[in-house]
Amino acid sequence: MTAAHNPAALSPPDPRWAPRAEHLLHELRVALVDLPGTEHALLDHIGSTSVPGLAAKPFLDLQLRILPLPADLELSPRLAPLGWTRAQGSRPDSPGVHRDLPRGGEPVGDEVWRKSLWIHASESAVLHVRRLDSPWGRYTVDFRDWLRAHPDERERYADLKHRLADLEVGKADFDDYTRAKTVYFDAVQTTFEAWSRTRDGGSGRAVPPAASDRE
């Protein structure tokens, strides 16, 4: 008997995720170097595959933060030759495809939640293109670093992910899993924000000139 499909199935931590992500980031740095706004843009490996020791859906999450937010017509000629296609989402309201879900208390305008999402099927990778001033863009990098610095929270988050993933067996997509994880984000918000305010330095890495090699 074939096991029921689980769109949110998690894989054990894989040491190959980080070098694969860096290879894709390097390709993106080269391809995007002439895009308006890249002089201040940031490219990062984010999501669970960016946290050593954390189980994850085996899809690399990458992020470009840039201002102004490029239109699809600007990105497609640069991304399509690398194998990236624009995602449309499995549902009209799929979270994180055309805009991020606003988080309460952010004193920002509606425009900062806009984004685009790109898929690299052969590399099992996702590229989130967000505005440079996106609260979610900043949050993803700080949250990644917080989990890296706090193994106990990494394990707590992993336990929730496994429990939520078990509920997705037989579903058509993992949208419910994505939304349900906000339970953890809300629970640790105060502690995480206090840590984030005290950390040194900035988040992310600027897009270097095309001639630059991998960092």
Backbone as CSV, one residue per row, in Angstrom:
resi,resn,N_x,N_y,N_z,CA_x,CA_y,CA_z,C_x,C_y,C_z
1,MET,0.846,-1.193,0.000,0.000,0.000,0.000,0.882,1.244,0.000
2,THR,0.572,2.217,-0.853,1.355,3.445,-0.943,1.029,4.364,0.224
3,ALA,2.075,4.902,0.836,1.865,5.814,1.954,1.167,7.083,1.463
4,ALA,0.313,7.642,2.319,-0.411,8.858,1.967,0.564,10.014,1.778
5,HIS,0.270,10.848,0.789,1.119,12.002,0.488,1.059,13.018,1.615
6,ASN,2.203,13.587,1.970,2.258,14.647,2.971,3.048,15.819,2.388
7,PRO,2.382,16.908,1.985,3.089,18.030,1.378,4.012,18.764,2.336
8,ALA,3.838,18.547,3.645,4.676,19.202,4.649,5.697,18.241,5.257
9,ALA,5.948,17.111,4.596,6.889,16.120,5.130,8.263,16.750,5.362
10,LEU,8.843,16.471,6.516,10.141,17.032,6.886,11.262,16.038,6.622
11,SER,12.431,16.570,6.301,13.625,15.758,6.109,14.617,16.037,7.228
12,PRO,15.462,15.067,7.583,16.494,15.318,8.586,17.458,16.395,8.096
13,PRO,18.161,17.061,9.010,19.134,18.080,8.594,20.141,17.504,7.609
14,ASP,20.480,18.259,6.583,21.372,17.794,5.522,22.521,18.786,5.377
15,PRO,23.769,18.369,5.599,24.903,19.303,5.490,25.112,19.831,4.077
16,ARG,24.451,19.254,3.086,24.591,19.737,1.711,23.722,20.962,1.444
17,TRP,22.771,21.260,2.326,21.887,22.395,2.080,22.661,23.708,1.997
18,ALA,23.572,23.954,2.922,24.283,25.241,2.958,25.122,25.478,1.697
19,PRO,25.969,24.533,1.267,26.736,24.795,0.040,25.864,24.913,-1.206
20,ARG,24.776,24.165,-1.273,23.865,24.308,-2.405,23.264,25.710,-2.429
21,ALA,22.870,26.198,-1.267,22.286,27.533,-1.186,23.304,28.590,-1.595
22,GLU,24.531,28.459,-1.159,25.551,29.443,-1.503,25.832,29.448,-2.998
23,HIS,25.793,28.284,-3.629,25.977,28.221,-5.081,24.859,28.984,-5.798
24,LEU,23.622,28.783,-5.362,22.503,29.484,-5.983,22.562,30.986,-5.704
25,LEU,22.974,31.366,-4.510,23.106,32.780,-4.189,24.170,33.438,-5.064
26,HIS,25.249,32.726,-5.313,26.304,33.265,-6.171,25.774,33.499,-7.584
27,GLU,25.012,32.549,-8.113,24.413,32.720,-9.436,23.496,33.946,-9.460
28,LEU,22.734,34.123,-8.402,21.815,35.256,-8.336,22.569,36.577,-8.251
29,ARG,23.651,36.615,-7.502,24.427,37.857,-7.403,24.914,38.301,-8.775
30,VAL,25.356,37.360,-9.553,25.854,37.677,-10.889,24.707,38.127,-11.803
31,ALA,23.597,37.402,-11.752,22.481,37.687,-12.658,21.778,38.996,-12.336
32,LEU,21.807,39.416,-11.080,21.040,40.587,-10.655,21.878,41.846,-10.530
33,VAL,23.137,41.778,-10.888,24.049,42.876,-10.584,23.654,44.192,-11.248
34,ASP,22.966,44.160,-12.406,22.571,45.396,-13.081,21.135,45.796,-12.805
35,LEU,20.472,45.120,-11.880,19.087,45.431,-11.546,19.039,46.693,-10.680
36,PRO,18.163,47.652,-10.991,18.069,48.850,-10.151,17.852,48.503,-8.685
37,GLY,18.651,49.104,-7.821,18.527,48.875,-6.384,19.514,47.872,-5.825
38,THR,20.298,47.179,-6.692,21.192,46.137,-6.173,22.359,46.688,-5.370
39,GLU,22.653,47.982,-5.507,23.757,48.527,-4.726,23.476,48.465,-3.231
40,HIS,22.216,48.373,-2.854,21.857,48.257,-1.439,21.116,46.953,-1.134
41,ALA,21.005,46.065,-2.122,20.217,44.839,-1.948,20.929,43.836,-1.051
42,LEU,20.151,42.914,-0.499,20.661,41.874,0.391,20.169,40.521,-0.087
43,LEU,21.072,39.550,-0.112,20.742,38.176,-0.494,21.101,37.253,0.658
44,ASP,20.199,36.335,0.997,20.440,35.438,2.129,19.817,34.074,1.928
45,HIS,20.405,33.099,2.592,19.813,31.779,2.785,19.008,31.868,4.074
46,ILE,17.707,31.620,4.008,16.841,31.753,5.173,16.058,30.448,5.365
47,GLY,15.111,30.461,6.281,14.265,29.300,6.486,14.964,28.187,7.246
48,SER,14.261,27.089,7.434,14.771,26.005,8.271,16.019,25.340,7.712
49,THR,16.181,25.299,6.373,17.393,24.671,5.822,18.639,25.503,6.103
50,SER,18.461,26.745,6.561,19.610,27.601,6.881,20.053,27.462,8.332
51,VAL,19.344,26.638,9.116,19.671,26.457,10.536,20.260,25.061,10.733
52,PRO,21.558,24.950,10.982,22.170,23.627,11.174,21.461,22.840,12.277
53,GLY,21.168,21.574,11.992,20.549,20.707,12.979,19.036,20.735,13.004
54,LEU,18.414,21.531,12.137,16.955,21.666,12.155,16.335,20.886,10.996
55,ALA,15.362,20.020,11.319,14.625,19.311,10.274,13.844,20.319,9.446
56,ALA,13.652,20.011,8.164,13.008,20.976,7.279,12.378,20.277,6.088
57,LYS,11.401,20.946,5.466,10.999,20.514,4.138,12.222,20.703,3.252
58,PRO,12.555,19.745,2.391,13.832,19.804,1.668,13.832,20.784,0.499
59,PHE,13.415,22.022,0.777,13.426,23.094,-0.212,14.224,24.256,0.357
60,LEU,15.223,24.688,-0.367,16.038,25.806,0.086,15.254,27.101,-0.041
61,ASP,15.221,27.882,1.028,14.602,29.201,0.988,15.696,30.252,0.862
62,LEU,15.645,31.017,-0.208,16.567,32.121,-0.425,15.766,33.417,-0.424
63,GLN,16.438,34.516,-0.147,15.730,35.791,-0.070,16.546,36.912,-0.702
64,LEU,15.865,37.711,-1.511,16.411,38.956,-2.043,15.607,40.098,-1.460
65,ARG,16.296,41.031,-0.798,15.655,42.246,-0.305,16.184,43.416,-1.118
66,ILE,15.282,44.161,-1.722,15.691,45.186,-2.677,14.634,46.280,-2.749
67,LEU,15.064,47.486,-3.056,14.157,48.616,-3.232,14.651,49.463,-4.400
68,PRO,13.754,49.717,-5.358,12.338,49.366,-5.404,12.124,47.877,-5.662
69,LEU,10.939,47.385,-5.295,10.604,45.984,-5.545,10.478,45.777,-7.054
70,PRO,11.273,44.884,-7.649,11.234,44.715,-9.105,9.928,44.085,-9.576
71,ALA,9.498,44.490,-10.748,8.352,43.861,-11.390,8.784,42.524,-11.975
72,ASP,7.823,41.641,-12.204,8.130,40.339,-12.797,8.853,40.495,-14.128
73,LEU,8.475,41.508,-14.915,9.101,41.717,-16.223,10.567,42.099,-16.102
74,GLU,10.968,42.672,-14.965,12.365,42.987,-14.731,13.151,41.760,-14.272
75,LEU,12.494,40.910,-13.478,13.187,39.756,-12.911,13.252,38.566,-13.863
76,SER,12.192,38.338,-14.594,12.118,37.125,-15.416,13.281,36.966,-16.389
77,PRO,13.710,38.012,-17.134,14.833,37.822,-18.059,16.137,37.448,-17.366
78,ARG,16.250,37.783,-16.087,17.458,37.473,-15.331,17.369,36.119,-14.625
79,LEU,16.160,35.770,-14.180,15.989,34.546,-13.407,15.657,33.325,-14.259
80,ALA,14.879,33.522,-15.303,14.456,32.381,-16.129,15.631,31.593,-16.697
81,PRO,16.698,32.239,-17.207,17.826,31.460,-17.727,18.508,30.592,-16.663
82,LEU,18.306,30.932,-15.398,18.897,30.147,-14.306,17.968,29.028,-13.843
83,GLY,16.756,28.976,-14.388,15.818,27.918,-14.016,14.715,28.347,-13.073
84,TRP,14.588,29.654,-12.800,13.574,30.144,-11.875,12.296,30.503,-12.627
85,THR,11.146,30.139,-12.052,9.851,30.514,-12.606,9.012,31.161,-11.509
86,ARG,8.121,32.057,-11.921,7.277,32.775,-10.968,6.222,31.836,-10.399
87,ALA,6.132,31.795,-9.079,5.121,30.967,-8.407,3.786,31.699,-8.371
88,GLN,2.692,30.950,-8.446,1.360,31.531,-8.387,0.598,31.113,-7.130
89,GLY,1.065,30.064,-6.444,0.382,29.607,-5.241,-0.694,28.601,-5.550
90,SER,-0.924,27.674,-4.638,-1.933,26.640,-4.853,-3.340,27.150,-4.587
91,ARG,-3.454,28.258,-3.820,-4.753,28.867,-3.532,-4.656,30.369,-3.799
92,PRO,-5.766,31.040,-4.043,-5.716,32.492,-4.248,-5.120,33.245,-3.063
93,ASP,-5.290,32.686,-1.851,-4.789,33.356,-0.651,-3.586,32.634,-0.047
94,SER,-2.867,31.869,-0.846,-1.683,31.179,-0.317,-0.734,32.193,0.305
95,PRO,-0.335,31.986,1.568,0.498,32.983,2.242,1.900,33.055,1.651
96,GLY,2.410,34.280,1.528,3.781,34.463,1.115,4.057,34.374,-0.363
97,VAL,3.028,34.346,-1.204,3.257,34.266,-2.649,3.297,35.660,-3.269
98,HIS,2.243,36.434,-3.069,2.173,37.789,-3.611,2.357,38.861,-2.529
99,ARG,2.178,38.469,-1.291,2.392,39.380,-0.175,2.544,38.548,1.098
100,ASP,3.184,39.146,2.086,3.348,38.483,3.371,2.165,38.802,4.270
101,LEU,1.934,37.924,5.236,0.895,38.177,6.227,1.400,39.231,7.213
102,PRO,0.746,40.378,7.320,1.206,41.412,8.265,1.250,40.879,9.684
103,ARG,2.275,41.273,10.409,2.369,40.916,11.818,1.911,42.105,12.634
104,GLY,1.142,41.822,13.677,0.563,42.880,14.490,1.610,43.779,15.119
105,GLY,1.276,45.061,15.214,2.145,46.004,15.897,3.192,46.658,15.023
106,GLU,3.312,46.259,13.754,4.301,46.871,12.875,3.755,48.207,12.354
107,PRO,4.383,49.346,12.720,3.886,50.659,12.278,4.356,50.981,10.862
108,VAL,3.867,50.217,9.896,4.315,50.384,8.516,3.113,50.414,7.588
109,GLY,3.339,50.908,6.369,2.271,50.965,5.390,2.033,49.619,4.729
110,ASP,0.956,49.538,3.981,0.557,48.286,3.358,1.542,47.818,2.298
111,GLU,2.219,48.741,1.626,3.081,48.388,0.503,4.255,47.503,0.905
112,VAL,4.701,47.589,2.149,5.908,46.847,2.546,5.682,45.342,2.593
113,TRP,4.427,44.891,2.560,4.143,43.463,2.631,4.132,42.813,1.245
114,ARG,4.235,43.606,0.176,4.239,43.053,-1.175,5.527,42.284,-1.436
115,LYS,5.436,41.255,-2.285,6.603,40.445,-2.610,6.329,39.658,-3.881
116,SER,7.324,38.929,-4.345,7.116,37.920,-5.388,7.861,36.665,-4.969
117,LEU,7.402,35.538,-5.472,7.965,34.240,-5.091,8.336,33.482,-6.359
118,TRP,9.544,32.925,-6.373,10.073,32.233,-7.545,10.521,30.833,-7.144
119,ILE,10.303,29.877,-8.035,10.591,28.469,-7.762,11.657,27.957,-8.721
120,HIS,12.598,27.203,-8.182,13.599,26.507,-9.000,13.339,25.015,-8.796
121,ALA,12.596,24.419,-9.731,12.134,23.044,-9.538,13.282,22.051,-9.465
122,SER,14.254,22.159,-10.356,15.330,21.164,-10.389,16.253,21.265,-9.192
123,GLU,16.339,22.442,-8.574,17.186,22.632,-7.393,16.388,22.566,-6.091
124,SER,15.067,22.363,-6.192,14.203,22.349,-5.006,14.477,23.580,-4.141
125,ALA,14.327,24.745,-4.774,14.627,25.996,-4.087,13.525,27.015,-4.335
126,VAL,13.398,27.939,-3.391,12.407,29.007,-3.450,13.132,30.327,-3.225
127,LEU,12.786,31.343,-4.017,13.366,32.671,-3.847,12.263,33.648,-3.475
128,HIS,12.383,34.249,-2.287,11.450,35.267,-1.827,12.034,36.627,-2.185
129,VAL,11.328,37.395,-2.985,11.783,38.741,-3.353,10.931,39.738,-2.585
130,ARG,11.568,40.410,-1.649,10.863,41.352,-0.777,11.497,42.732,-0.873
131,ARG,10.741,43.731,-0.451,11.284,45.077,-0.361,12.385,45.130,0.685
132,LEU,13.324,46.025,0.490,14.426,46.155,1.434,13.924,46.534,2.827
133,ASP,12.804,47.262,2.886,12.245,47.681,4.174,11.150,46.746,4.680
134,SER,11.057,45.544,4.123,10.042,44.592,4.554,10.299,44.099,5.977
135,PRO,9.324,44.229,6.888,9.520,43.676,8.227,9.767,42.168,8.206
136,TRP,9.071,41.443,7.298,9.294,40.004,7.213,10.699,39.698,6.696
137,GLY,11.202,40.526,5.785,12.555,40.313,5.293,13.579,40.384,6.410
138,ARG,13.445,41.388,7.260,14.342,41.512,8.413,14.115,40.376,9.403
139,TYR,12.844,40.045,9.618,12.484,39.015,10.596,13.092,37.663,10.230
140,THR,13.037,37.287,8.942,13.515,35.963,8.558,15.000,35.783,8.862
141,VAL,15.782,36.832,8.639,17.224,36.744,8.892,17.508,36.728,10.393
142,ASP,16.858,37.620,11.137,17.069,37.643,12.585,16.587,36.346,13.242
143,PHE,15.456,35.816,12.767,14.933,34.567,13.333,15.873,33.402,13.036
144,ARG,16.422,33.350,11.837,17.417,32.339,11.497,18.596,32.397,12.466
145,ASP,19.117,33.599,12.684,20.277,33.751,13.560,19.942,33.443,15.004
146,TRP,18.714,33.743,15.414,18.291,33.435,16.788,18.236,31.930,17.007
147,LEU,17.686,31.195,16.050,17.640,29.739,16.184,19.048,29.144,16.163
148,ARG,19.918,29.699,15.358,21.308,29.218,15.337,21.984,29.422,16.686
149,ALA,21.626,30.513,17.361,22.277,30.856,18.628,21.620,30.204,19.841
150,HIS,20.421,29.600,19.664,19.686,29.036,20.793,19.226,27.611,20.457
151,PRO,20.083,26.614,20.687,19.740,25.222,20.365,18.464,24.732,21.039
152,ASP,18.173,25.231,22.247,16.955,24.781,22.932,15.708,25.260,22.184
153,GLU,15.748,26.467,21.666,14.615,26.963,20.889,14.534,26.262,19.537
154,ARG,15.677,25.929,18.975,15.677,25.171,17.722,14.950,23.841,17.906
155,GLU,15.205,23.165,19.022,14.552,21.884,19.279,13.059,22.069,19.572
156,ARG,12.727,23.134,20.265,11.311,23.424,20.546,10.559,23.681,19.238
157,TYR,11.176,24.444,18.356,10.560,24.732,17.064,10.457,23.459,16.226
158,ALA,11.487,22.626,16.253,11.472,21.373,15.498,10.343,20.470,15.965
159,ASP,10.119,20.416,17.276,9.041,19.572,17.808,7.677,20.034,17.282
160,LEU,7.462,21.351,17.270,6.203,21.868,16.740,6.072,21.550,15.252
161,LYS,7.142,21.728,14.499,7.097,21.457,13.066,6.711,20.006,12.786
162,HIS,7.278,19.087,13.537,6.946,17.671,13.338,5.479,17.402,13.663
163,ARG,4.992,17.989,14.753,3.594,17.761,15.128,2.638,18.345,14.098
164,LEU,2.957,19.524,13.586,2.104,20.144,12.576,2.185,19.399,11.245
165,ALA,3.371,18.937,10.895,3.531,18.212,9.633,2.714,16.931,9.630
166,ASP,2.613,16.279,10.777,1.834,15.036,10.858,0.353,15.267,10.553
167,LEU,-0.105,16.513,10.707,-1.512,16.833,10.458,-1.805,17.099,8.987
168,GLU,-0.758,17.148,8.158,-0.940,17.520,6.754,-1.050,16.322,5.815
169,VAL,-0.984,15.111,6.352,-1.059,13.908,5.513,-2.343,13.914,4.695
170,GLY,-2.202,13.713,3.391,-3.348,13.643,2.511,-3.850,14.972,1.994
171,LYS,-3.255,16.095,2.416,-3.704,17.405,1.956,-3.039,17.760,0.624
172,ALA,-3.629,18.727,-0.064,-3.139,19.104,-1.388,-1.955,20.053,-1.326
173,ASP,-1.811,20.789,-0.230,-0.705,21.735,-0.101,-0.366,21.878,1.381
174,PHE,0.640,22.709,1.676,1.032,22.885,3.081,0.702,24.287,3.590
175,ASP,-0.298,24.944,2.990,-0.686,26.281,3.439,-1.125,26.288,4.903
176,ASP,-1.889,25.263,5.327,-2.343,25.210,6.719,-1.152,25.060,7.672
177,TYR,-0.157,24.294,7.255,1.063,24.118,8.051,1.780,25.452,8.214
178,THR,1.873,26.207,7.118,2.549,27.502,7.162,1.855,28.446,8.136
179,ARG,0.539,28.500,8.051,-0.201,29.400,8.944,-0.107,28.946,10.398
180,ALA,-0.133,27.638,10.629,-0.148,27.121,12.001,1.158,27.394,12.735
181,LYS,2.244,27.559,12.015,3.527,27.817,12.673,3.566,29.166,13.370
182,THR,2.621,30.052,13.062,2.597,31.345,13.733,2.373,31.202,15.230
183,VAL,1.856,30.045,15.664,1.690,29.794,17.102,3.039,29.920,17.808
184,TYR,4.077,29.351,17.197,5.407,29.421,17.798,5.949,30.849,17.727
185,PHE,5.815,31.486,16.561,6.331,32.848,16.409,5.718,33.782,17.448
186,ASP,4.409,33.663,17.648,3.742,34.524,18.622,4.214,34.234,20.038
187,ALA,4.473,32.960,20.339,4.869,32.582,21.695,6.240,33.126,22.070
188,VAL,7.146,33.214,21.095,8.518,33.640,21.408,8.776,35.090,21.008
189,GLN,7.753,35.797,20.545,7.954,37.131,19.978,8.673,38.083,20.927
190,THR,8.233,38.165,22.170,8.827,39.115,23.107,10.292,38.800,23.365
191,THR,10.586,37.524,23.625,11.967,37.109,23.889,12.843,37.321,22.661
192,PHE,12.330,36.948,21.513,13.090,37.088,20.276,13.380,38.551,19.966
193,GLU,12.398,39.422,20.131,12.597,40.830,19.820,13.609,41.466,20.760
194,ALA,13.601,41.056,22.036,14.582,41.587,22.974,15.985,41.184,22.557
195,TRP,16.163,39.927,22.137,17.471,39.468,21.657,17.865,40.212,20.390
196,SER,16.924,40.398,19.487,17.205,41.055,18.212,17.680,42.481,18.418
197,ARG,17.119,43.176,19.405,17.506,44.567,19.655,18.926,44.679,20.196
198,THR,19.404,43.635,20.850,20.721,43.707,21.473,21.837,43.115,20.628
199,ARG,21.501,42.458,19.506,22.534,41.832,18.685,23.382,42.900,18.009
200,ASP,24.613,42.554,17.743,25.533,43.493,17.109,25.474,43.360,15.598
201,GLY,25.735,44.450,14.905,25.859,44.409,13.454,24.517,44.361,12.758
202,GLY,24.591,44.283,11.415,23.398,44.259,10.584,23.052,42.860,10.157
203,SER,21.995,42.744,9.339,21.528,41.463,8.841,21.726,41.389,7.341
204,GLY,22.175,40.252,6.865,22.241,40.026,5.428,23.565,40.425,4.830
205,ARG,23.694,40.198,3.536,24.913,40.505,2.807,24.541,41.264,1.544
206,ALA,25.306,42.316,1.250,25.017,43.076,0.053,25.348,42.264,-1.193
207,VAL,24.625,42.549,-2.286,24.911,41.910,-3.553,26.206,42.503,-4.089
208,PRO,27.276,41.722,-4.273,28.553,42.264,-4.735,28.567,42.432,-6.248
209,PRO,29.597,43.079,-6.787,29.733,43.193,-8.229,29.786,41.816,-8.885
210,ALA,29.487,41.759,-10.175,29.435,40.477,-10.873,30.748,39.743,-10.842
211,ALA,31.863,40.467,-10.759,33.167,39.814,-10.784,33.516,39.152,-9.470
212,SER,32.743,39.426,-8.420,33.059,38.859,-7.114,32.822,37.358,-7.107
213,ASP,33.653,36.660,-6.347,33.473,35.230,-6.197,32.621,34.990,-4.962
214,ARG,32.393,33.727,-4.649,31.584,33.364,-3.490,32.216,33.879,-2.230
215,GLU,31.360,34.329,-1.290,31.851,34.827,-0.015,32.337,33.683,0.859
